[in-house]
């Protein structure tokens, strides 16, 4: 609906859900929600623009949906293999005890279980072979999708991949959070709030400190957290910063909070500067 309205030249804004306190006091219905949304727009409390879904970021999102489900299915498959091996006969367990992951799946795929499924041991071998085949198929599917994602990101967002600690998975999540029209996130502070990395005051009495927000896009927050962990281990400037702040008395959690905010600043500059405008943005 939002896409068709924008094509018709109508301004579209995103409105968050109604205030919980007001909802408890006045109840909930479609007309009440509509009035609440209209009031939020007129009072300029709701000014966020929705994401465009007509650029390469939408392609990334579609591929990552399939990849995510394949990853979950593969994890479930290897857990089932482990469960069957745990309860299998000692002859089966000893054969595959030293193997793990894809090596285990390939060994099971190359096994010859036999045809007498009335025998529990033969049935177990047959089930393990099927699970090994499923694991290998899902692995190939994930590798194929990763290849397509790498090509898309190298073509459309090479500078984002150039940020230290950003790989294909992290870059894909950050792009999906920003959308095909990242200009809707006007400032780095807005991106920090969106990703849950904006510092919130947590002071009391003589204590003056901040903490991380627990709101925002938690998947994007997780992606930024991974960037920080990689930098804390392999980036010399970040390691020097951690040492300095530790000597100043900051805890590891507080240092990570500061680093997340710095990473968001760098990501915001890259997103705004290098992602090409979508056809809808050009038309506007």
C-alpha positions in Angstrom: 0.0 0.0 0.0 2.8 2.4 0.9 4.5 1.7 -2.4 1.4 2.4 -4.4 0.7 5.6 -2.5 4.2 6.9 -3.1 3.8 6.2 -6.8 0.7 8.3 -6.8 2.6 11.2 -5.3 1.1 10.9 -1.9 3.4 11.6 1.1 3.6 8.5 3.4 4.8 8.6 7.0 5.4 5.8 9.5 3.5 6.0 12.8 4.5 3.9 15.8 1.8 2.0 17.8 -0.4 4.1 20.1 0.8 5.0 23.6 0.1 2.1 25.9 -1.1 4.3 28.7 -3.6 6.0 26.3 -4.7 2.6 25.0 -5.4 1.3 28.5 -7.4 4.5 29.3 -9.4 4.8 26.1 -9.5 1.3 24.7 -8.6 0.0 21.2 -10.4 -0.1 17.9 -9.5 0.7 14.3 -11.1 4.2 14.4 -9.3 5.0 17.6 -6.0 3.9 16.2 -6.6 5.9 13.0 -7.3 9.1 15.1 -4.2 8.4 17.2 -2.1 8.1 14.0 -3.6 11.3 12.5 -2.9 13.2 15.7 0.7 11.9 15.8 1.3 13.2 12.2 -0.4 16.6 12.8 1.6 17.1 16.0 4.8 16.2 14.1 5.6 13.4 16.5 5.6 10.9 13.5 8.0 12.1 10.9 9.7 8.9 9.8 9.6 8.0 6.1 9.0 4.3 5.2 11.6 2.3 3.4 11.6 2.1 -0.3 11.5 -1.5 -1.6 12.6 -1.0 -5.2 16.4 -1.1 -5.0 19.2 -3.6 -4.5 18.6 -3.7 -0.7 15.3 -5.4 -1.3 17.2 -8.0 -3.3 19.6 -8.5 -0.4 16.6 -8.8 2.0 14.9 -11.5 -0.1 18.1 -13.5 -0.3 18.8 -13.2 3.4 15.3 -14.4 4.2 16.1 -17.7 2.4 19.5 -17.9 3.9 18.2 -17.4 7.4 15.7 -20.3 7.1 18.3 -22.5 5.5 20.7 -21.8 8.5 18.0 -22.7 11.0 17.1 -25.9 9.1 20.7 -26.9 8.9 21.2 -26.4 12.6 18.1 -28.4 13.3 19.4 -31.2 11.0 22.8 -31.5 12.7 21.1 -31.6 16.0 18.9 -34.4 14.8 22.0 -36.2 13.5 23.7 -35.8 16.9 20.6 -37.1 18.7 20.4 -40.2 16.5 24.1 -40.9 16.9 23.8 -40.6 20.7 21.1 -43.3 20.9 22.5 -45.5 18.1 24.4 -48.7 18.5 28.1 -48.5 19.5 29.2 -49.8 16.1 27.6 -46.7 14.5 28.7 -44.3 17.1 32.3 -45.4 17.0 32.4 -45.0 13.2 31.4 -41.4 13.2 32.7 -40.3 16.7 35.6 -38.2 15.4 33.7 -36.4 12.7 31.7 -33.2 13.0 29.8 -30.7 10.9 30.1 -31.1 7.1 32.6 -33.9 7.3 30.1 -35.9 9.3 27.3 -35.1 6.9 29.4 -36.2 3.9 30.4 -39.4 5.6 26.8 -40.2 6.3 25.8 -39.3 2.8 28.4 -41.8 1.4 27.3 -44.7 3.7 25.4 -47.8 2.5 22.7 -48.5 5.1 21.1 -51.6 3.5 17.5 -52.3 2.6 16.1 -54.2 5.7 14.4 -51.3 7.5 12.8 -53.7 9.9 16.2 -53.8 11.6 16.6 -50.8 14.0 20.3 -50.5 13.2 19.7 -50.4 9.4 16.8 -47.9 9.9 19.1 -45.7 11.9 21.8 -45.8 9.3 19.2 -45.0 6.6 17.8 -42.1 8.6 21.3 -40.7 9.2 22.1 -40.9 5.5 18.9 -38.9 4.7 19.9 -36.3 7.3 23.4 -36.1 5.9 22.0 -35.5 2.4 19.7 -32.8 3.8 22.6 -31.1 5.6 24.8 -31.1 2.5 22.0 -29.7 0.3 21.3 -26.9 2.8 25.0 -26.2 3.0 25.2 -25.9 -0.8 22.2 -23.6 -0.8 23.7 -21.3 1.8 27.0 -21.1 -0.1 25.2 -20.3 -3.3 23.2 -17.5 -1.6 26.4 -16.2 0.0 28.0 -16.0 -3.4 25.1 -13.9 -4.8 25.1 -11.7 -1.7 28.9 -11.1 -2.1 28.4 -10.1 -5.7 25.6 -7.7 -4.9 27.4 -6.0 -2.0 30.7 -5.7 -4.0 28.8 -4.1 -6.8 26.5 -1.7 -4.9 28.1 -1.2 -1.5 31.9 -1.8 -1.7 32.7 1.0 0.8 30.5 -0.6 3.4 32.4 -3.9 3.1 35.6 -1.9 3.4 34.8 -0.9 7.0 36.9 -3.0 9.4 34.9 -5.8 10.9 32.1 -5.7 8.3 31.5 -8.8 6.3 28.7 -10.0 4.1 26.3 -11.0 6.8 26.8 -7.8 8.8 26.7 -5.5 5.8 23.5 -7.2 4.6 21.8 -6.6 8.0 22.9 -3.0 8.1 21.6 -2.3 4.6 18.2 -3.8 5.4 18.0 -1.7 8.5 18.7 1.5 6.5 16.6 0.5 3.5 16.9 1.5 -0.1 16.5 5.1 0.9 19.0 5.7 3.8 18.6 9.4 3.4 15.5 9.0 5.6 17.9 8.5 8.5 19.0 12.2 8.6 21.6 12.1 11.3 23.9 9.6 12.9 22.0 10.1 16.2 18.9 8.9 14.4 20.8 5.8 13.2 22.1 5.2 16.7 18.5 5.4 18.1 17.3 3.1 15.3 19.9 0.5 16.1 19.6 0.8 19.9 23.1 2.1 20.3 22.2 5.6 21.5 23.5 6.2 25.1 20.8 6.9 27.7 21.4 8.7 31.0 21.6 6.3 33.9 22.9 8.8 36.6 21.9 8.9 40.2 23.2 11.2 42.9 26.9 11.7 42.4 27.1 8.9 39.8 27.2 10.2 36.3 27.0 7.4 33.7 25.2 6.3 30.6 23.9 2.9 29.4 22.8 1.4 26.1 19.2 1.6 24.9 17.3 -1.7 24.9 15.0 -0.6 22.1 15.6 -0.3 18.4 16.4 -2.9 15.7 18.0 -5.7 17.7 19.3 -7.5 14.6 21.2 -4.3 13.6 22.4 -3.9 17.2 23.8 -7.5 17.1 25.5 -6.7 13.8 27.2 -3.6 15.3 28.2 -5.6 18.4 30.0 -8.2 16.1 31.9 -5.3 14.5 33.0 -4.1 17.9 34.1 -7.5 19.0 36.2 -8.0 15.9 37.8 -4.6 16.3 38.6 -5.2 20.0 40.5 -8.3 19.0 42.1 -7.4 15.7 42.1 -3.6 15.2 45.1 -1.8 16.8 43.5 1.6 17.2 40.5 0.0 19.0 42.7 -2.1 21.2 44.6 1.0 22.2 41.3 2.8 23.0 40.1 -0.1 25.1 43.4 0.0 27.1 43.1 3.7 27.6 39.5 3.6 28.7 40.2 0.6 31.0 42.9 2.6 32.8 40.3 5.4 33.2 38.1 3.0 35.2 35.5 2.2 32.6 34.1 -1.4 32.6 34.1 -3.5 29.5 30.4 -3.0 29.0 30.8 0.7 29.1 33.7 0.6 26.6 31.6 -1.5 24.2 28.8 1.1 24.5 31.2 3.8 23.5 32.7 1.8 20.6 29.2 1.0 19.3 28.5 4.7 19.0 31.7 5.3 17.1 30.9 2.5 14.7 27.4 3.9 14.1 29.0 7.3 13.1 31.3 5.6 10.6 28.5 3.4 9.2 26.1 6.4 8.8 28.7 8.4 6.7 29.2 5.4 4.5 25.5 4.6 4.0 24.6 8.2 3.1 27.5 8.8 0.8 27.8 5.6 -1.2 24.4 3.9 -1.6 22.9 4.9 -5.0 19.4 6.5 -4.9 16.4 4.3 -5.8 14.1 5.1 -8.8 11.5 6.2 -6.3 13.9 8.6 -4.7 14.9 10.0 -8.0 11.3 10.5 -9.0 10.7 12.5 -5.8 
